[in-house]
Amino acid sequence: MQKDYMFIVSLLLFSMFCLFSIFYIKKYFTPERLKNAEKIPRNVPLGAIFGAAAIAWCVPQSLAVFSSNSVMLFSIIAIVAYLIGCFFLDYLFARALAGFIILLSHYFMAQSFAVDIPMLWLFSVFVLVMGTSAIVIGGIPHYMRDFIRKICVSKSFKLSIMAVFGLYLLISLYAALIQFL
């Protein structure tokens, strides 16, 4: 079996993101910090970072569809669309994060069938749920704000969301470890 190091690194980075999310939710999503937490989905600098990451990931993947003569034009259009989004799109972080997670879940799903992961159905279900929830957040970004409000005020909801991130952490580490070994 050929090792796909990009897939392993992506899984490890995603597991680090899950671990960071657990600690961030635990520390900063409290009733006292609700006003600041509500502003996260509209955060422009974070949205610009995730938007740039999504564009940087998306453009090279889509170059196979276009002819070599139109690569420069396609890249310019992607950069212009990115800049327009950064200046005029509301809920930029929620939309950019959702787009990035959609691309990530698509990549994980495609790679999971190319490699041999025991209990593939479990990994596939988690990736499907991840991508579907990102589609909902991307389409209705104020749901992310409402979700953050619910995490801040409800201790049981906060613990359950941290548990979900913990499950994603364990599953991504498991898939990376299986792929690496």
trRosetta pair geometry for C-beta under 8 A, 3 or more apart (Angstrom, degrees):
i j d omega theta_ij theta_ji phi_ij phi_ji
1 115 7.2 81 -175 -148 121 75
1 116 5.9 -88 -116 17 146 120
3 8 7.1 -3 179 -27 98 134
3 179 6.7 114 -141 160 78 82
3 180 6.9 55 -140 -123 124 39
4 7 4.0 43 108 13 114 118
4 8 6.7 156 93 -16 63 85
4 111 6.5 -155 105 -154 158 115
4 114 7.1 63 -39 106 153 121
4 115 6.1 -110 16 -69 123 124
4 179 6.7 -59 50 -175 84 128
5 8 5.3 -52 -146 38 40 114
5 9 6.1 40 156 -19 70 104
6 9 5.9 -53 -144 39 29 109
6 10 6.2 32 154 -20 63 108
7 10 5.7 -54 -145 37 29 113
7 11 6.4 30 155 -18 63 106
7 111 4.6 172 -112 -179 127 149
7 115 6.6 -178 112 -27 165 145
7 176 8.0 -173 128 -108 74 71
7 179 6.2 -114 105 -176 115 164
8 11 5.8 -56 -150 36 29 110
8 12 6.4 26 154 -16 64 108
8 176 5.0 103 -148 -148 69 86
8 179 5.2 -156 -82 99 93 125
8 180 5.4 96 -129 -69 138 91
9 12 5.7 -56 -146 40 32 110
9 13 6.2 31 155 -17 66 106
10 13 5.8 -54 -144 39 29 109
10 14 6.2 30 155 -19 63 107
10 104 7.3 180 -177 -144 117 92
10 107 6.7 -95 177 121 164 133
10 108 7.3 -153 124 -78 127 83
10 111 8.0 122 61 24 141 166
11 14 5.7 -55 -146 38 30 112
11 15 6.4 31 153 -20 64 104
11 108 7.6 109 -85 -115 84 104
11 172 4.6 -178 -168 -175 84 88
11 173 7.4 161 150 -78 105 26
11 175 5.4 -137 -136 89 149 104
11 176 3.8 -173 101 -67 131 104
11 179 7.3 130 16 29 153 139
12 15 5.6 -51 -146 35 32 111
12 16 6.6 35 151 -19 63 102
12 172 7.5 175 -73 144 24 107
12 173 7.6 71 -106 -104 61 64
12 176 5.2 112 -56 -134 78 162
13 16 5.5 -50 -150 34 35 113
13 17 6.5 41 148 -21 64 102
14 17 5.4 -48 -150 33 36 116
14 18 6.5 40 150 -20 65 101
14 104 6.8 141 -93 -178 124 135
14 108 7.9 19 -39 -76 168 132
14 168 7.5 -97 149 157 104 106
14 172 4.9 -134 93 -144 110 158
15 18 5.5 -47 -149 34 37 114
15 19 6.5 39 151 -19 65 103
15 168 7.7 -170 -107 128 60 75
15 169 5.1 93 -150 -145 80 64
15 172 4.2 -164 -66 94 93 121
15 173 4.9 94 -119 -58 154 82
15 176 7.0 -88 -15 -1 137 141
16 19 5.6 -51 -147 37 34 113
16 20 6.3 37 152 -19 65 105
17 20 5.7 -53 -147 38 30 112
17 21 6.3 34 152 -23 64 106
18 21 5.6 -52 -147 34 31 114
18 22 6.6 36 153 -23 63 101
18 165 4.7 169 -163 -177 86 86
18 166 7.4 154 159 -80 116 22
18 168 4.8 -163 -110 94 142 105
18 169 4.0 -161 108 -71 136 85
18 172 6.8 157 -2 26 141 136
19 22 5.7 -48 -152 28 32 113
19 23 6.8 23 155 -9 64 105
19 165 7.9 169 -66 151 24 111
19 169 5.7 98 -59 -118 75 133
20 23 6.1 -62 -152 42 32 105
20 24 5.9 30 154 -20 68 112
21 24 5.6 -55 -138 40 29 111
21 25 6.1 30 161 -19 65 107
21 165 4.9 -142 94 -137 118 149
22 25 6.1 -57 -148 36 24 107
22 26 6.4 22 155 -18 61 110
22 162 5.1 88 -137 -149 83 88
22 165 4.9 -170 -67 102 87 133
22 166 6.2 76 -95 -64 138 79
22 169 7.3 -27 -28 -39 133 143
23 26 5.6 -55 -145 37 31 113
23 27 6.1 13 163 -7 67 113
24 27 6.3 -66 -142 45 25 99
24 28 5.5 -28 -178 27 67 118
24 29 7.5 67 132 -18 68 97
25 28 7.2 -70 -112 54 15 78
25 29 4.8 -20 -155 16 59 131
25 151 6.3 -80 -153 175 107 139
25 158 6.4 171 160 -160 109 89
25 161 6.3 -143 -161 104 160 116
25 162 5.6 -161 87 -80 136 92
25 165 7.4 162 7 5 142 153
26 29 7.6 27 -22 39 9 91
26 158 7.8 119 -98 165 50 115
26 162 6.5 65 -62 -103 91 140
27 30 7.9 -63 154 -27 28 109
28 33 5.6 -100 -173 110 63 159
28 36 7.7 -88 -176 98 104 118
28 37 6.4 150 141 -86 92 105
29 33 7.1 -115 -114 80 18 113
29 37 5.5 99 -113 -122 68 151
29 148 6.6 -129 -126 -161 115 77
29 151 4.7 -23 168 122 143 113
29 152 4.9 -119 180 -84 77 71
29 158 6.3 176 105 -124 121 115
30 33 5.0 70 55 22 83 99
30 34 7.6 -100 96 -46 45 70
30 152 6.2 29 105 -149 8 81
31 34 5.6 -11 -157 -37 40 115
31 152 5.6 127 -83 158 44 92
31 153 5.8 77 -94 -101 96 61
33 36 5.1 -50 -174 46 82 111
33 37 5.5 87 125 -29 88 103
33 152 7.1 -137 76 -132 73 122
34 37 5.6 -60 -140 40 30 111
34 38 6.2 38 160 -29 66 103
34 149 6.7 57 -156 -125 107 68
34 152 4.6 127 -100 150 88 157
34 153 7.2 37 -98 -56 132 87
35 38 6.0 -50 -152 24 26 114
35 39 7.5 25 151 -20 55 104
36 39 6.0 -57 -164 26 38 113
36 40 8.0 61 143 -43 62 85
37 40 5.9 -23 -170 -14 47 117
37 148 5.1 -168 148 166 104 121
37 149 7.8 156 102 -77 113 46
37 151 7.9 -127 164 77 147 107
37 152 5.6 160 68 -71 156 132
38 41 7.9 -47 176 19 45 96
38 145 5.7 51 -155 -155 74 97
38 148 6.3 169 -95 97 46 127
38 149 6.5 38 -94 -71 97 90
39 42 5.9 -73 -166 53 59 101
39 43 6.5 87 137 -63 80 84
40 43 5.5 -26 -155 -19 39 120
40 46 7.6 -18 -163 51 72 156
40 93 6.3 -102 158 91 62 152
40 144 7.7 -111 95 139 98 113
40 145 7.8 168 59 -100 80 69
40 148 6.3 158 44 -100 124 162
41 91 5.0 -16 148 -143 102 88
41 93 5.5 -159 -159 72 30 101
41 94 3.8 17 -155 -47 97 115
41 141 5.9 150 178 165 126 99
41 142 7.3 141 113 -111 160 37
41 144 4.4 137 -95 93 129 120
41 145 4.8 -93 16 -59 142 84
41 148 7.2 -149 -30 -7 104 138
42 47 8.0 -46 178 -34 25 137
42 90 6.7 -30 -122 -172 98 70
42 91 5.5 -59 -89 -96 67 45
42 92 6.8 67 -158 23 43 76
42 93 6.7 -14 43 21 4 103
42 94 7.6 -7 -59 -6 43 104
42 145 7.9 25 -23 -77 92 121
43 46 4.3 30 112 31 123 113
43 47 5.9 160 93 -19 65 92
43 92 7.2 -110 81 70 43 95
43 93 4.3 33 56 -37 85 143
44 47 5.5 -60 -141 41 29 114
44 48 6.1 34 159 -25 66 103
44 86 6.9 87 -166 -166 97 76
44 92 5.3 57 -112 49 56 147
44 93 7.5 -103 -66 -41 17 90
45 48 5.7 -51 -147 32 30 112
45 49 6.6 31 154 -19 63 102
46 49 5.6 -52 -151 33 35 112
46 50 6.4 23 156 -8 68 106
46 93 4.6 29 92 -111 106 120
46 96 7.8 172 124 70 68 132
46 97 7.9 1 141 -54 105 109
47 50 6.1 -58 -143 44 31 102
47 51 5.8 34 156 -21 66 112
47 86 7.2 159 109 -119 104 69
47 89 7.7 -155 161 89 144 114
47 92 3.0 94 156 125 167 98
47 93 3.8 -104 -65 -67 89 53
47 94 7.7 -22 -99 16 111 44
47 95 7.0 42 -144 55 116 83
47 96 4.4 139 -157 11 69 136
47 97 7.6 -81 -110 -23 65 82
48 51 5.6 -55 -139 40 27 114
48 52 6.2 30 158 -21 63 106
48 86 5.1 50 -101 -122 97 118
48 92 7.1 12 -45 150 61 137
48 96 7.5 -112 -47 -81 14 170
49 52 5.9 -55 -149 35 26 109
49 53 6.5 25 152 -17 62 106
49 96 7.8 117 68 135 52 148
50 53 5.5 -50 -146 37 36 114
50 54 6.3 38 153 -21 66 103
50 93 6.7 89 28 -144 133 62
50 96 3.8 124 92 132 105 111
50 97 5.0 -24 172 -74 167 58
50 99 7.6 132 140 61 102 94
50 100 4.9 -97 -175 -24 99 144
51 54 5.7 -53 -147 36 31 111
51 55 6.3 29 155 -15 65 105
51 82 5.8 143 146 -146 114 92
51 85 6.1 -176 -147 105 149 133
51 86 6.6 -165 72 -72 159 89
51 92 7.0 -51 -40 179 132 97
51 95 8.0 27 -83 99 104 89
51 96 3.9 -78 -58 -122 78 126
51 99 7.2 50 -111 61 63 137
51 100 8.0 -110 -78 -48 29 106
52 55 5.7 -53 -144 39 32 109
52 56 6.0 32 155 -20 66 108
52 82 6.7 79 -90 -163 61 139
53 56 5.7 -54 -142 39 29 111
53 57 6.2 23 157 -15 63 109
53 100 5.8 32 93 -113 111 128
54 57 5.9 -61 -147 41 28 107
54 58 5.8 22 158 -19 66 116
54 96 6.3 -154 0 -163 134 76
54 99 4.7 40 -139 116 161 110
54 100 4.5 -112 -73 -80 102 75
54 103 5.9 154 -139 4 85 146
55 58 5.7 -59 -134 41 28 108
55 59 6.0 29 170 -25 67 108
55 78 5.4 140 -157 167 110 112
55 79 7.5 111 172 -85 149 49
55 81 8.0 165 -107 81 124 100
55 82 5.1 -21 -62 -81 158 131
56 59 6.7 -44 -133 27 21 107
56 60 7.6 11 169 -3 51 105
57 60 7.3 -73 -165 39 26 98
57 61 6.7 16 153 -12 63 119
57 100 7.6 96 31 -132 142 77
57 103 5.7 116 106 147 132 149
58 61 5.8 -70 -153 41 32 111
58 62 6.0 15 161 -11 72 116
58 78 7.5 -178 90 -139 109 134
58 103 6.2 -98 -75 -109 91 144
59 62 6.1 -67 -143 42 27 102
59 63 6.8 47 156 -47 63 95
59 74 7.1 149 -146 130 94 103
59 75 6.1 71 -161 -107 140 74
59 78 5.2 25 -87 -124 117 179
60 63 5.7 -34 -152 -1 37 120
61 64 7.4 -47 171 10 40 104
62 65 5.4 -40 -174 23 69 117
62 66 7.0 47 139 -7 82 104
62 74 7.4 -147 107 171 113 141
63 66 6.0 -68 -149 46 44 99
63 71 5.9 32 -138 -119 106 104
63 74 7.4 163 -102 87 70 148
66 70 4.7 -110 178 82 117 112
66 71 6.2 150 103 -78 124 60
66 74 5.4 -125 -39 -42 176 152
67 70 5.2 78 60 13 82 100
67 71 7.8 -114 98 -34 46 77
68 71 5.9 -20 -156 -17 42 118
70 73 5.0 -57 -160 47 67 115
70 74 5.6 71 140 -27 86 103
71 74 5.8 -57 -146 38 28 111
71 75 6.3 29 155 -19 64 107
72 75 5.7 -54 -147 36 30 112
72 76 6.4 30 155 -18 64 106
73 76 5.8 -55 -148 36 31 111
73 77 6.4 31 153 -18 65 106
74 77 5.7 -54 -147 37 31 112
74 78 6.4 34 153 -21 64 105
75 78 5.7 -53 -148 35 32 113
75 79 6.5 29 154 -17 65 105
76 79 5.8 -55 -148 37 32 109
76 80 6.3 31 154 -17 66 107
77 80 5.8 -54 -145 39 31 111
77 81 6.2 32 155 -19 65 107
78 81 5.8 -54 -145 38 29 111
78 82 6.3 34 152 -23 63 106
79 82 5.5 -51 -148 34 32 116
79 83 6.5 30 154 -17 65 104
80 83 5.8 -54 -148 37 32 109
80 84 6.3 32 154 -18 65 106
81 84 5.7 -52 -145 38 31 112
81 85 6.3 34 154 -20 63 107
82 85 5.7 -58 -151 37 28 113
82 86 6.4 29 153 -21 64 106
83 86 5.6 -51 -145 34 33 112
83 87 6.4 16 161 -7 66 109
84 87 6.3 -68 -148 44 28 100
84 88 5.7 -28 175 27 67 118
84 89 7.7 83 126 -31 65 97
85 88 7.0 -81 -122 55 17 78
85 89 4.5 1 -162 -12 64 136
85 92 6.9 125 154 -129 86 99
85 95 7.7 -135 -168 103 117 135
85 96 7.8 124 146 -75 132 100
86 89 7.2 2 -52 29 12 103
86 92 6.7 66 -125 -140 45 144
89 92 5.1 108 94 -92 102 82
89 95 6.2 -91 159 49 133 154
90 141 7.6 172 111 71 79 142
91 94 4.3 -34 171 41 101 120
91 95 5.7 103 110 -22 88 97
91 141 3.5 129 141 121 152 146
91 142 6.7 -107 -83 -61 147 59
91 144 7.3 134 -162 43 118 122
91 145 7.8 -98 -115 -31 114 112
92 95 6.0 -64 -146 42 28 105
92 96 5.9 20 162 -15 68 113
93 96 5.9 -58 -136 42 28 105
93 97 5.9 26 164 -17 66 111
94 97 6.1 -57 -143 40 22 108
94 98 6.2 24 156 -19 60 111
94 137 5.8 -130 -179 168 94 99
94 138 7.5 177 139 -95 79 41
94 141 3.7 122 104 -156 137 105
94 142 7.9 143 82 -58 176 26
94 144 4.2 -168 -121 25 120 152
94 145 7.5 -61 -69 -34 144 79
95 98 5.7 -56 -146 38 28 112
95 99 6.3 29 155 -18 64 105
95 138 5.6 85 -136 -138 61 70
95 141 5.4 -49 -55 -83 80 137
96 99 5.7 -52 -147 37 32 111
96 100 6.3 32 154 -18 64 106
97 100 5.7 -55 -146 38 31 111
97 101 6.2 28 156 -16 66 107
97 134 7.7 -130 125 -135 71 99
97 137 7.4 -46 90 123 98 138
98 101 5.9 -56 -144 39 29 107
98 102 6.3 35 154 -23 64 104
98 134 4.5 153 -153 -173 68 77
98 135 7.1 140 -179 -77 112 17
98 137 4.3 -163 -91 93 123 99
98 138 3.2 -173 126 -63 142 87
98 141 7.3 -122 -12 -99 141 88
99 102 5.6 -51 -147 32 31 114
99 103 6.6 28 155 -14 63 104
99 134 7.7 -178 -41 167 15 115
99 138 6.0 109 -54 -112 65 132
100 103 5.8 -56 -152 38 32 109
100 104 6.1 31 151 -19 66 110
101 104 5.3 -52 -140 40 35 115
101 105 6.1 35 158 -20 68 104
101 130 6.3 -127 176 162 109 94
101 131 7.0 -174 136 -103 85 48
101 133 7.9 -49 127 84 144 85
101 134 3.8 -159 92 -100 116 144
102 105 6.0 -54 -144 37 27 106
102 106 6.4 28 154 -18 61 106
102 131 5.7 85 -126 -146 57 82
102 134 4.7 -160 -57 114 74 131
102 135 6.2 93 -97 -68 117 72
102 138 6.7 -15 -34 -27 131 151
103 106 5.7 -55 -149 36 31 112
103 107 6.3 31 153 -19 64 107
104 107 5.7 -55 -148 37 31 112
104 108 6.2 30 154 -17 66 106
104 130 7.7 -72 96 136 102 130
105 108 5.6 -50 -142 39 34 112
105 109 6.1 35 157 -21 65 106
105 127 5.0 149 -153 -176 85 82
105 128 7.5 133 -180 -85 125 20
105 130 4.7 -179 -94 97 124 104
105 131 3.3 -161 109 -67 156 98
105 134 6.6 -176 -3 21 135 139
106 109 5.8 -55 -146 37 28 110
106 110 6.3 24 157 -15 64 108
106 131 6.7 104 -48 -113 64 137
107 110 6.0 -57 -145 39 28 107
107 111 6.1 19 160 -11 65 113
108 111 6.0 -62 -141 45 26 105
108 112 6.0 33 159 -32 65 108
108 123 7.7 -134 162 165 109 102
108 127 4.7 -154 103 -123 122 133
108 130 7.9 22 52 68 147 142
109 112 5.8 -50 -144 26 26 114
109 113 7.3 19 159 -12 58 102
109 124 6.5 78 -127 -132 84 77
109 127 5.0 172 -69 129 84 142
109 128 7.3 85 -94 -67 126 68
109 131 7.3 -24 -30 -30 131 147
110 113 6.6 -66 -164 34 30 103
110 114 6.9 22 147 -15 65 112
111 114 5.4 -61 -149 38 42 112
111 115 6.2 13 162 0 76 109
112 115 6.6 -66 -139 48 28 91
112 117 5.8 -50 -153 18 83 138
112 120 6.1 139 163 -151 106 97
112 123 5.4 -175 -137 117 141 128
112 124 6.1 -179 111 -76 152 80
112 127 6.8 -152 -16 -8 149 158
112 175 7.3 -52 -109 -147 98 137
113 120 7.6 90 -92 -169 55 139
115 179 5.5 2 174 -113 154 104
116 178 7.9 -122 101 150 69 112
117 120 4.9 115 78 -91 93 79
117 123 5.5 -3 122 4 148 157
117 175 5.4 -8 -128 -130 136 88
117 178 5.6 103 -128 98 71 144
117 179 7.0 -26 -84 -60 92 88
118 178 6.5 -144 20 -138 89 149
119 122 4.6 -2 154 17 104 118
119 123 6.9 114 111 -15 78 90
120 123 5.6 -59 -153 41 42 110
120 124 5.9 42 152 -22 73 109
121 124 5.6 -56 -144 39 30 113
121 125 6.3 33 156 -22 65 104
122 125 5.9 -51 -147 32 30 110
122 126 6.6 26 155 -14 62 106
122 171 6.9 -142 132 -128 103 122
123 126 5.9 -59 -151 39 30 109
123 127 6.3 26 154 -16 66 109
123 171 6.1 163 -105 178 72 114
123 175 5.6 97 -116 -81 137 129
124 127 5.7 -57 -144 40 31 109
124 128 6.1 35 155 -22 65 107
125 128 5.6 -53 -146 35 30 113
125 129 6.4 29 155 -17 64 104
126 129 5.8 -52 -147 37 31 110
126 130 6.3 35 152 -22 63 107
126 167 7.3 -150 -120 132 130 106
126 168 6.4 163 -179 -104 126 74
126 171 5.3 69 40 112 174 170
127 130 5.4 -52 -146 36 33 116
127 131 6.3 29 156 -15 66 106
128 131 6.0 -57 -146 40 28 107
128 132 6.1 25 158 -17 65 111
129 132 5.8 -57 -141 40 28 109
129 133 6.2 26 161 -16 65 108
130 133 6.2 -59 -147 38 23 105
130 134 6.5 23 154 -18 60 110
130 168 7.2 103 -83 -116 124 128
131 134 5.6 -57 -149 37 32 112
131 135 6.5 36 152 -23 66 101
132 135 5.6 -47 -150 29 35 113
132 136 6.7 35 151 -17 63 101
133 136 5.6 -50 -151 35 37 113
133 137 6.4 34 152 -15 67 105
134 137 5.7 -53 -143 41 34 109
134 138 6.0 36 156 -21 66 108
135 138 5.7 -55 -144 38 28 112
135 139 6.2 20 158 -13 63 111
136 139 6.0 -64 -146 42 27 105
136 140 6.2 -32 174 37 67 101
136 143 6.4 -48 141 67 97 162
137 140 7.1 -78 -127 67 21 64
137 141 6.2 55 173 -112 64 54
137 143 5.9 -124 -109 74 62 112
137 144 5.2 66 -146 -59 109 104
138 141 6.9 8 -139 -73 19 86
140 143 4.8 63 110 -17 101 115
141 144 5.7 -32 -173 14 60 112
141 145 7.7 58 138 -10 69 95
142 145 5.1 -42 -161 33 58 116
142 146 6.4 59 142 -18 74 100
143 146 5.5 -54 -147 41 37 112
143 147 6.0 45 151 -26 67 106
144 147 5.4 -50 -145 35 31 117
144 148 6.4 34 153 -20 63 103
145 148 5.7 -52 -150 34 31 111
145 149 6.6 35 150 -21 63 103
146 149 5.5 -49 -150 32 34 115
146 150 6.5 35 152 -19 65 103
147 150 5.8 -54 -151 34 31 111
147 151 6.5 32 150 -19 64 104
148 151 5.6 -52 -148 35 34 112
148 152 6.4 35 153 -21 65 106
149 152 5.8 -58 -151 35 30 111
149 153 6.4 4 162 -2 66 112
150 153 6.5 -69 -142 45 27 95
150 154 5.6 -16 176 18 68 120
150 157 5.3 -78 148 134 96 162
151 154 7.0 -73 -121 53 17 84
151 157 5.9 -126 -100 115 47 105
151 158 4.9 100 -165 -94 72 77
151 161 5.7 -40 -109 22 114 157
152 158 7.6 97 -71 -78 15 118
154 157 3.7 52 97 17 123 114
154 158 6.3 172 93 -17 64 83
155 158 5.6 -54 -148 35 30 115
155 159 6.4 28 155 -17 65 105
156 159 5.8 -53 -148 37 32 110
156 160 6.3 31 154 -18 65 106
157 160 5.7 -55 -146 38 32 110
157 161 6.4 32 155 -18 66 105
158 161 6.0 -56 -149 36 28 108
158 162 6.4 27 153 -16 63 107
159 162 5.6 -54 -147 39 32 112
159 163 6.3 37 151 -22 65 104
160 163 5.4 -50 -148 34 34 115
160 164 6.6 39 150 -22 64 99
161 164 5.5 -46 -149 30 36 114
161 165 6.6 35 151 -13 64 101
162 165 5.7 -52 -150 39 35 110
162 166 6.3 41 147 -23 64 105
163 166 5.2 -51 -147 36 34 118
163 167 6.5 39 151 -22 65 98
164 167 5.7 -48 -151 31 34 112
164 168 6.6 32 150 -14 64 103
165 168 5.6 -52 -148 39 36 112
165 169 6.3 45 149 -25 65 103
166 169 5.3 -49 -148 32 33 118
166 170 6.5 30 155 -16 65 104
167 170 5.8 -55 -147 38 32 108
167 171 6.2 26 157 -15 67 109
168 171 5.9 -56 -139 41 30 107
168 172 6.1 25 162 -15 66 109
169 172 6.3 -62 -146 40 22 103
169 173 6.3 19 158 -14 62 111
170 173 5.8 -58 -144 40 28 109
170 174 6.1 32 156 -22 65 108
171 174 5.5 -52 -145 36 31 115
171 175 6.3 29 156 -17 65 105
172 175 5.8 -51 -143 38 33 109
172 176 6.2 32 156 -17 65 107
173 176 5.7 -56 -145 40 30 110
173 177 6.1 30 157 -19 66 109
174 177 5.9 -57 -144 38 26 109
174 178 6.3 25 158 -17 63 109
175 178 5.9 -54 -144 39 29 110
175 179 6.2 27 157 -16 64 110
176 179 5.8 -59 -146 40 29 109
176 180 6.0 27 156 -20 66 110
177 180 5.7 -55 -142 37 29 110
177 181 6.2 17 163 -9 65 109
178 181 6.3 -60 -140 43 25 100
